[in-house]
Amino acid sequence: MSGHATYVPKSRIAKWFESRLPIVGLVHSSFVSFPVPRNLNYFWTFGAILIAMLMSQIVTGIWLAMHYDPSAGNAFNSVEHIMRDVNYGWLLRYMHANGASMFFVAVYIHMFRALYYGSYKAPREVLYILGVIIYLLMMATAFLGYTLPWGQMSFWGATVITNILAAIPIVGDTIQSLLWGGYSVGNPTINRFFSLHYLLPFMILGVVVLHVWALHVTGQNNPTGIPIKTGKDAVPFTPYATIKDVFATVVFFVFFAYWIFYQPNYLGHADNYIPANASVTPAHIVPEWYFLPFYAILRAVPDKLGGVILMFSAVIILAFAPWLDTSRVRSSNYRPIYRQFFWLFVAVTVLLGWLGSKPPEGGYVIASQICTAYYFAHFLIVMPLVGLFETPTAMPGSILESVTGPHPQYGGSGMPAGAAAAPSSKG
């Protein structure tokens, strides 16, 4: 990316420090003078929102850990102690519990934006794969955190998921035994889950640093998918993108506050307010809402091992999108056929989430199987074939042109009248 301003320290102390640890110059070049496309919309603010949510989860999690007792006999009571006796404990817990849901709301919007605008295409493959790794770490962290209150749904959710892992050939039983720390879900299990739940957010933070680093190497994508060609296509990150990010984050936190103060238990399950009981199974065991599409895929296959393979494949296949998509155009704004398939994919994913909340019987299972088939067909059939046969619509000649419209002496393609049209932007 061109256009980086060089930070020049003015005072003697600043010059001395910069010559030994140029951290101020790094921050300046990365978050002040860094050029960003001038046509970014508010879907590009969810990266900043996710960083704010990660910080919120880490801070509230550390405070909750000071009062939480990771033992099968005291975990449930320690959560009640936090809610009733610790100063603002109710607020910290509701922020942390609902923060997980808000985190996934933001990350799903972030992911669908990347898929719609082709942000996974070259040269951003590593940036995108790091995002998929972050998502996998988020899923592991959220599952472990869901088990810690040690209510009925926590206990039985842990039991069901760890039993599923046992279906993995050769290593499944070993993984299950390591997680259990014994012959069943019990006191060693919750100790291990708490330890891992505390560790993983810091691993996420480390991968986020790599994700942001990769972003600053390749530069940001934009709604047109056209790279920055001249200085007029870009604006400095600060104040233009900074103000937009701050505004969007404030609006998102107002939305977040609604759930904390008005609907704090809506996204949870009532059974989790009953202490864990190994002799009483809940009528309907379901994970948190953000896992429901993958839970529906798991149950769509009668074979236990087959369901586990499909469930993990549904996430891992996301990492192969840069090579499965054969189109030379990034943005779906200029792909009329693929755009219809994309919104069908979104609808199928939402439908899978609804089916995951229903009992695994009758028509729900059949619908899950149909939706699962399309989920994988979207990546394995639609992406490769549509990219080969689709004719993209006319694209602007530059990012600036997409904002201001074509120059009077240029045609719709952004080239002088009479000149040959340029080929579509490469992926």
N, C-alpha and C positions, 0 to 999 in steps of 0.2 A: 504494500500500500504506500502510495506517495503522499506527501503533504504533512509529514510529521514535523512539528516545530521542535527546535533544539532548546532544551532548558539551559539557561545561562544564570548560574547563581551570582548574586551581586555582592553580598557581604563576604568578608574574609572567612568567617566561621562557616558560612554556607559553602564557599568554595573548598575549604579544607575538608568538610564532611562529604561533599559530593565526589571529591577525588578519591575517597577511601570507601564510600558506600553510596553509590549513585541511586539511592532509592527514591529521592524526590524527583529526579529526572525521569526515572522509570514510571512513576505515577503520573507525572505531567504528560509524557508521551503516550501513555496508555489510556488516560481518563480525562485529559484536558484537550490536548491538541489532536488527538487521534481522529482521522477523518471518517465520517460515517455517511452513507448515502442520504441525500436530502429528502428522499421520498418514503422514508420508513413510516409505517403506520403504528397504531397502538399495540398490535400483536407483537411488535418487537420490544415492548416494555416488560414482557413477562420474564425475561432473563433477570432483570433487576428485582422484580417481585419475588422470584424464587430465591435469590441471594438473601433478601430481607427475611423471607420465611425460614430459610435455613438458620440464619442467626437467631431468630425468635425461638426455633425449636431447640437449638443448642443451649441457649441461655435458660429457658424455662426448664429444660431437661436437667441441667446441672443443679438447679435449685430444688427440683423435685427429688433428685437422687439423695440430697442431704437428709430427707425425712422418710425415704422409702426403705422398707425392710424386705430384701429379696429372699424370703423364705416361704415355704408352702403354708406354714402355720400362721404367719403374721402379715403376709403381703396384702391381703384384702383389708385387714384392719388398719394397716399403715396408710393405705389410700384414703380410708375414711377419716383417719387422724389428720391427714393433709387437708381434706375437705372441711373438717369441722373445727380443728384446733389451731392449725398453723395460720399465722397472720397472712391474709390474702392467698392462702393455699388453694382455695376454691378457684381463684382467678388464674393462678399458675397452672393448675391442672386442666381447667377448661381451655386455656390458651394452648396448652400442649396437645390435648386430645383433639380439639377441633382444628388446631394448626396442622395436624397430619392430613386431615381432609382438605384443608385449603391448599396445602402444599401440592396435593395430587390434582386438585382443580387447576392450579396454575401450570403444573407440569404437563397435564394432558392438553391444555390449550397450546402450550409451547411446542409439544410434539406434533400436534395436528397442523400447526402453522408451518413447521419445518417440512412436513410431508406435502402440504399444499403448495408451498412456494419453492420446493426443490432445494432446500438448504442442505441436503445430504449429497448433492452432486459435487464433482471435482471443482475446485481443489479442497473441498471441505469434508472429505470422507472421515478423516481422523477426528475432526471436531464433532461430527455427528456420532461416530462410534463411542466417543467419550461420553456423549449425552446418553446413549443407551446403557453404558456401564453405570452411570449415575442413577438411571431409572431402576436397574437391577438392585443396586445397593439400597435405594429408597424402599423397594418392595421388601427386602429382607429386614430392614430396620423397622418398617411399619408392622410387619408380622410379629416380630419379637416384642415390640412395644405393646401390641394388642393383647399379648398373653400376660403381661405383668400385673394388671389389677387382680388376677387370679379369681375372677368370677366364673360362673358356669360357662359362658361362651368363650372366655379366655382359655380355661382348662381344656374344654372339649375341642376348641379350635386347634390348640397345640397338639392334642392327641391325634386328631384327624390328619393334620398336615405332616406330622412326623411319621405317621404310619404310611402315608403316601410315599415318602422318601424311601421306605423299605422296599418298594417295588423296583428300585433301580438295580439292575444286575450287578453282581460281584461286590460293589461298594455300598449298596443300599443299607444293609444291616449294620455295617460298621458306622456309617453316618448317623443312623438312628440311635445306636448305642452311645455314640459320642455326645449327641444332643441330649439324650435322656440322662446319661450319667448313672444308669441303672437298668432295671428291667421294665420300667414304665415311667410315665410322666410323673415327676414328684419334686422333692426339694432340690436335688442337684440340677434338675432341669431348669427351674426358675432362676437359680444362681447363674447358670450358663447363659440363659437368655438375657438376663439383666446385664451381664458383663459384655456380651456382644452388642446389645442395644446401645450401651453407653459408648462403645468403641466405634461402631459403624458411622455415626454422623461425622466424626473427624476424618474418617476415610473418604466420605462423600465430599467434605470440604477440600481435601487434597485433590480429588479428581476434578472438582469445580475449578480449582486454580489452573489445572492443566487445560480444562475446557475453555476458560477465558484466555489463556495463553495461546491456544490454537486459534481462537477467534481473532486475536490481534495479529497473528501471522498471516492468515488468509483474508482477513477483512470480512465485514458483514455482508450477507446476502440482502436482497431488497425485493419489494413486490414485483418488480419487472424481471428479476433474475439477470439483469444486464450489469456487468462489472463497471466500476468507476473508471472513466476514460480521461476526464479532465478535472481540474480543480473545481469547476462549476457544478460538477455532479455531486460534490460532497460538502459537508459543513463540519466544523469542529464538534467533537463530542460534547464539550462544555462550551457554551451553556445549552445548546439546542437539544441534544439527546438527554442531557442531565435533567433539565426542567421537565421534559415529557416523562422520564422515568420516575421522578419524584412524585409528580402529580398522579400518575397511574398507580404507584405504590400506595399513596395515601387513600385513593379511592378503593383499592383492593382491601386495605386494612379497615376501612369503614364497613365493607361487606363482611370481613372477618369478624369485626366487633359485633355485628348483628347476631351471628351464631353463638358467640361467647355469652352475650348478655340476654338474648331472647330465646334462643333455641339450643342451649348447651348440650342437651342429651339427645337431640333429634337424630343425629347421625350415628349414635351408638345403638346398643341392643339392650333391651330391658333385662334379659337374663344375666347380663354381666353385673347387675346389682344384687345377685344372689351368690353367696360364697361357693367356691368350687366344691363339687361333690362327685367323687368318682363313681358312686353307685346310682346316680340319677342322670340320665342322658337328656339333654334338651330335645324338644319335639322337632326342631328344625335348626340344624347347625349351619350357620352362614358366616362368611368372613365379612370384613368391612366393605363398604360399597365400591371402593376403588379396586378391589380384587375380583369383583363379581364377573366381569367378562371372561377372565381366565378360569374362574371356578366353573363357569358354564361350559367352557371348552373341555375342562377336565372331566366333567360328568357326561359329556356328549358321547364318550367312547365307553362301551361296556367293559372293555379290558382295562384293568388297573394300570398296567405298565404303559399301554397305548395312550391312556389319558394323561399320564405324567409326561410322556414324551411330547404330546401335542401341546400341553400347557406351557412347558418350557420353550418349545419351538415357537409358540405364538409371540414370545418376547424376543428370542434370539433372531428370528427372521427379520425383525426391524433393522438389525445391523447390516443386512445384505441389500437394503434398498438402493444404495449407490450403484450397485452392479446389476440389479434386476431391472431398473428403469433404463430403457434404451432410448428415450427421447433426447433430442439435442436441445430442447428448450426446458428451462428450469421451472418457471412459474406456470401454475395451472390457469392463471388468468388468460393465457394465450393457448390453452389446450382444451378446446371445447368438448371433445369426447372424453378425455381422461377426467375432466372436471366433474362430469356426471358420475363416473365410477367412484371418484373420491368421496363425494357426498353420500353415495350408496354405502361405501365402506364405513363412513362415520355413523350412519344410521344402523348398520349391522353391528357395530361395536357397542352402541348404546343399547340395542335390542339384546345383545348377549349379556350386558349388565343386568337388564331386567329379568332375563331368563335365569341368571345365576341366583337371583333372590327367590325363585320359585322352587317347589318340590321337584325332585328328579323323577317325574312320572308322566306318562301319556304324551300329550301334544307338546309339552314343554321340552321333553327330550328330543323329539323329532325336529322342533324349531331350532333347538341348540345345534343339532347336527347340520342342518341346512346353513345356519349362520356361520358355523365353524368352517364348513366347506368354502363358503365365499370368502371368509377372512383370509384363508391361505391362498385361495385362487386370485385374490387381489394382487398379492405379491408375486406369485409364481406364474400366473397367466396374463392378468390384465396389464401389469406394468411392462413386461417384455413385449407383448404383442401390440398394445395400443401405441407405444412409442415408435414402433416400426411403421405403422400404417396411418397414423394420424397426421393431418395437415394443420399446423398451427396457424392462428390468426396473425394479422400484421402486428409487428412489435415496434415500439418507439426506437429511434436511433440512439438515444442516450437516456440516462436517468433524468437529466435536466428537461429533456423534451417530454418525458412522461409527466412532469409536474406543470410545465408552462405551456405544453402543446407544441406542435411542429412550427419551426421557423417559417415565415412566409415564403422564403426562397427554396424551401425543402418540401418534398412530398411527405406522405404519411409514413414512409420508411425512414425519414430522417436524413435522406441523401438529396443532393441537388437534383433538380428536375432534369430528366433525360439520362441520369446516371443509372447504372445497373444496381438492382437491389442487392443489399448485403445479405449473406446467408444468416440463418437464425443463429442466435447466441448459443455457443456450445455449452453442454452440460459440464 
